[in-house]
Amino acid sequence: MPGVWPTQSVGSSGEDVRTVQYLLDVHGPAIPVDGVFGPGTRTAVQNFQTGHSLKADGVVGNATWEALIVPVASGATGAAARAVQGQLATQGWRVAVDGAFGPATQRRVRDFQAAHALTVDGVVGPGTWHTLVAGFSRVATPELAAQRLYNLWGTNDRRGALQNATAAAVDLVLRGERGDLIDAGCNPDPLLGPSNYICAYTFDGGAVDFQVRGNSTDGYYVESALFVAD
């Protein structure tokens, strides 16, 4: 089983908590899926841990993650499919979180696997699960998301950049040398509205705009990039 998983416990929030809640539903009984790790989720985790001979501390660490995840593939329905779709959707992949793992979801899983140099089989097994959950981090502010991609652009670190930006954004900005740009800050996107920001870096003759998406619960990531000429 690969790598280190992000620890989830009381006080955690966001898509990784939703994934825990969806996966708890898979193993039953169902609990509310709200992305907030409160007392009810802690009790459900403890019950799951007890049933799987794990330390019943209510903290979702490596061993609990590895027991929670299940293979998800074409034809799957319900909470397991929603867990996969939710992770993809909050990482910028266009997929409906409808609990039906059909052709559209399978295409997105295959695209995700290709972007992360995984085996492209459309099946969400341990390696794909780990990359979905542990390989993507949403940060606290739009400014931090933009700064992270800007810094990794400078070192041409594609793998690192994919941890907080979509493949489309990373592929675009890493095509050329970054150079020294001026950080012009982040502002709400007037066209896309709430949860969308434009973070601009200017240079002589134009700018590169990072479109950052997110919220205070889920965190922020860079969804797309655009070069703008004066």
C-alpha positions as CSV (number, residue, x, y, z in Angstrom):
1,M,0.0,0.0,0.0
2,P,1.6,3.3,-1.0
3,G,2.8,6.2,1.0
4,V,1.5,8.5,3.8
5,W,-2.1,9.6,3.9
6,P,-3.4,12.9,5.2
7,T,-4.6,12.5,8.8
8,Q,-8.2,13.4,9.4
9,S,-9.6,14.0,12.9
10,V,-12.1,16.2,14.8
11,G,-11.8,19.7,13.5
12,S,-10.8,18.7,10.0
13,S,-12.9,19.8,7.0
14,G,-13.0,19.6,3.3
15,E,-13.1,17.0,0.5
16,D,-10.8,14.5,2.3
17,V,-13.3,14.4,5.2
18,R,-16.2,13.9,2.7
19,T,-14.2,11.0,1.2
20,V,-13.9,9.5,4.7
21,Q,-17.6,9.9,5.3
22,Y,-18.5,8.4,1.9
23,L,-16.2,5.4,2.5
24,L,-17.7,5.0,6.0
25,D,-21.1,4.8,4.2
26,V,-19.7,2.1,1.9
27,H,-18.9,0.0,5.0
28,G,-22.1,1.0,6.7
29,P,-24.1,2.3,8.5
30,A,-24.6,5.6,6.5
31,I,-23.7,8.9,8.1
32,P,-24.2,12.5,7.0
33,V,-21.7,13.6,4.3
34,D,-21.0,17.3,5.1
35,G,-17.2,17.6,4.9
36,V,-17.0,18.4,8.6
37,F,-15.3,16.0,11.0
38,G,-17.4,16.3,14.0
39,P,-18.4,14.0,17.0
40,G,-20.7,11.9,14.8
41,T,-17.9,11.2,12.3
42,R,-15.5,10.4,15.1
43,T,-17.9,7.9,16.6
44,A,-18.4,6.3,13.1
45,V,-14.6,6.1,12.6
46,Q,-14.2,4.5,16.1
47,N,-16.9,1.9,15.3
48,F,-15.2,1.1,12.0
49,Q,-11.8,0.8,13.6
50,T,-13.1,-1.5,16.2
51,G,-14.7,-3.7,13.6
52,H,-11.4,-3.9,11.7
53,S,-9.2,-4.6,14.7
54,L,-7.6,-1.1,14.5
55,K,-6.8,1.3,17.3
56,A,-10.2,2.9,18.0
57,D,-8.9,6.5,18.5
58,G,-11.3,8.2,16.0
59,V,-8.4,9.5,14.0
60,V,-8.1,8.5,10.3
61,G,-4.4,7.8,9.7
62,N,-2.6,5.5,7.4
63,A,-4.0,2.2,8.7
64,T,-7.6,3.4,8.8
65,W,-7.4,4.9,5.2
66,E,-6.0,1.7,3.9
67,A,-8.9,-0.3,5.5
68,L,-11.5,2.3,4.3
69,I,-10.6,2.4,0.6
70,V,-12.3,0.0,-1.8
71,P,-11.7,-0.7,-5.5
72,V,-14.1,1.4,-7.7
73,A,-14.6,0.8,-11.4
74,S,-17.1,1.2,-14.2
75,G,-20.6,0.2,-13.1
76,A,-20.1,1.2,-9.4
77,T,-22.9,3.2,-7.8
78,G,-23.5,5.0,-4.6
79,A,-21.1,6.4,-2.0
80,A,-17.9,4.8,-3.4
81,A,-18.5,6.4,-6.8
82,R,-19.3,9.7,-5.1
83,A,-16.1,9.6,-3.2
84,V,-14.1,9.3,-6.4
85,Q,-16.1,11.9,-8.2
86,G,-15.9,14.4,-5.4
87,Q,-12.1,14.2,-5.3
88,L,-11.9,14.6,-9.1
89,A,-14.4,17.5,-9.1
90,T,-12.5,19.5,-6.4
91,Q,-9.3,19.0,-8.4
92,G,-10.7,20.7,-11.5
93,W,-11.8,17.6,-13.4
94,R,-15.2,18.0,-15.1
95,V,-17.3,15.3,-13.6
96,A,-20.8,15.1,-12.0
97,V,-20.9,13.9,-8.4
98,D,-23.9,11.7,-9.0
99,G,-22.9,8.4,-7.6
100,A,-22.9,6.6,-11.0
101,F,-19.5,5.5,-12.3
102,G,-20.3,5.5,-16.0
103,P,-18.3,6.3,-19.1
104,A,-17.8,9.9,-18.3
105,T,-16.3,9.2,-14.9
106,Q,-14.2,6.4,-16.3
107,R,-12.7,8.9,-18.9
108,R,-11.9,11.3,-16.1
109,V,-10.2,8.6,-14.0
110,R,-8.2,7.6,-17.0
111,D,-7.2,11.2,-17.7
112,F,-6.2,11.6,-14.1
113,Q,-4.1,8.5,-14.2
114,A,-2.4,9.6,-17.4
115,A,-1.6,13.0,-15.9
116,H,0.0,11.4,-12.8
117,A,1.9,8.7,-14.6
118,L,-0.2,5.9,-13.1
119,T,-1.4,2.7,-14.8
120,V,-4.2,3.9,-17.1
121,D,-6.9,1.3,-16.6
122,G,-9.9,3.4,-15.4
123,V,-10.0,1.5,-12.1
124,V,-9.6,3.4,-8.8
125,G,-7.3,0.9,-6.9
126,P,-4.9,1.7,-4.0
127,G,-2.4,3.6,-6.1
128,T,-5.0,5.9,-7.7
129,W,-6.8,6.3,-4.4
130,H,-3.6,7.4,-2.8
131,T,-2.8,9.9,-5.5
132,L,-6.3,11.3,-5.5
133,V,-6.3,11.9,-1.7
134,A,-2.7,12.3,-0.6
135,G,-1.3,13.7,-3.9
136,F,-3.4,16.8,-4.0
137,S,-3.4,19.5,-1.3
138,R,-5.7,22.5,-1.1
139,V,-4.2,25.5,0.6
140,A,-5.6,28.2,2.9
141,T,-5.9,31.2,0.5
142,P,-5.9,32.0,-3.2
143,E,-2.7,33.9,-2.8
144,L,-0.9,30.8,-1.4
145,A,-2.2,28.6,-4.3
146,A,-1.0,31.1,-6.9
147,Q,2.4,31.6,-5.1
148,R,2.9,27.8,-4.9
149,L,2.5,27.3,-8.7
150,Y,4.6,30.4,-9.4
151,N,7.5,29.0,-7.3
152,L,7.3,25.5,-8.8
153,W,7.1,27.0,-12.3
154,G,10.5,28.5,-11.6
155,T,12.0,25.1,-10.7
156,N,10.1,23.3,-13.5
157,D,8.7,20.9,-11.0
158,R,5.7,19.4,-12.7
159,R,5.1,16.7,-10.2
160,G,5.1,19.2,-7.3
161,A,2.9,21.6,-9.2
162,L,0.3,19.0,-9.8
163,Q,-0.2,18.7,-6.0
164,N,-2.2,22.0,-6.0
165,A,-3.0,22.8,-9.6
166,T,-4.8,21.1,-12.5
167,A,-2.8,19.4,-15.3
168,A,-4.1,22.0,-17.8
169,A,-2.7,24.9,-15.7
170,V,0.6,23.1,-15.1
171,D,1.1,22.1,-18.7
172,L,0.5,25.7,-19.9
173,V,2.8,27.5,-17.5
174,L,5.6,25.0,-17.7
175,R,6.0,25.3,-21.4
176,G,8.4,28.1,-21.1
177,E,10.8,29.8,-18.8
178,R,9.2,31.8,-16.0
179,G,11.6,34.7,-15.6
180,D,11.0,37.3,-12.9
181,L,7.4,38.5,-12.7
182,I,5.7,41.0,-10.5
183,D,3.0,39.7,-8.2
184,A,0.0,41.8,-8.8
185,G,-2.2,40.0,-6.2
186,C,-5.5,38.2,-6.3
187,N,-9.0,39.6,-6.9
188,P,-12.5,38.0,-7.2
189,D,-13.3,36.9,-10.7
190,P,-16.0,39.2,-11.9
191,L,-17.3,36.7,-14.5
192,L,-17.3,33.4,-12.6
193,G,-18.4,34.9,-9.3
194,P,-18.0,33.4,-5.7
195,S,-15.2,31.0,-5.1
196,N,-13.2,32.1,-8.1
197,Y,-10.2,34.4,-8.1
198,I,-7.8,35.8,-10.6
199,C,-4.2,36.0,-9.3
200,A,-2.0,37.9,-11.7
201,Y,1.7,38.0,-12.3
202,T,2.8,40.8,-14.6
203,F,5.8,41.2,-16.9
204,D,6.9,43.7,-19.5
205,G,4.3,43.3,-22.3
206,G,1.6,41.3,-20.4
207,A,0.7,39.1,-17.6
208,V,-0.1,35.5,-16.6
209,D,-3.4,35.1,-14.8
210,F,-3.9,32.1,-12.5
211,Q,-7.6,31.2,-12.0
212,V,-7.8,30.0,-8.5
213,R,-10.9,28.1,-7.2
214,G,-12.0,27.1,-3.7
215,N,-13.5,28.2,-0.4
216,S,-12.5,28.4,3.3
217,T,-13.8,24.9,4.0
218,D,-12.2,23.0,1.1
219,G,-9.1,25.2,0.5
220,Y,-7.9,26.6,-2.8
221,Y,-6.1,25.3,-5.9
222,V,-5.2,26.7,-9.3
223,E,-7.7,25.5,-12.0
224,S,-6.3,27.3,-15.1
225,A,-3.8,29.8,-16.4
226,L,-3.9,32.3,-19.2
227,F,-1.2,34.5,-20.8
228,V,-2.5,38.0,-21.5
229,A,-0.8,40.5,-23.8
230,D,-1.0,44.3,-23.2
